[in-house]
Amino acid sequence: MKVDFSKLDKAFENRVRLQIMSVLMVNESYDFTSLKDLLDVTDGNLASNLKALEKEEYITIHKSFVGKKPNTNYQASAKGKKAFTDHLNALEQLIKQQKK
C-alpha cells in the first residue's frame, strides 16, 4: 500500500504547532497562558505559531475578560481537526509501511 504524502500537512511540520494541535484535539479549549506554560515556549513563539494555525483556519480564537484581565482561548476548528487527523493517519501509514 502506497502512502498518500499529500495528507502530510506542512502546518504540522513545526514542533510547536504540532503540540498546540495535540493539546486542542483532546481539550475543548485552552487559554494562551496555560498553553505557554504547558509547551514551555515564549509569548512570541506561541503567538506566531497560533497565528499560523489561525491563518490556515485550523483554530478559532475567543477573546473575553476574566474580571479586568483579557483572556484568550483557542479551539481546534472542524477543518483543523480533519487536517490533523489526516496528518496523523498518513504518519501512521508511513510507520506501518516501514515495518515490513
Secondary structure, DSSP 8 states (H G I E B T S, - for coil): ----GGGS-GGGSSHHHHHHHHHHHHSS-EEHHHHHHHHT--HHHHHHHHHHHHHTT-EEEEEEEETTEEEEEEEE-HHHHHHHHHHHHHHHHHHHHHT-
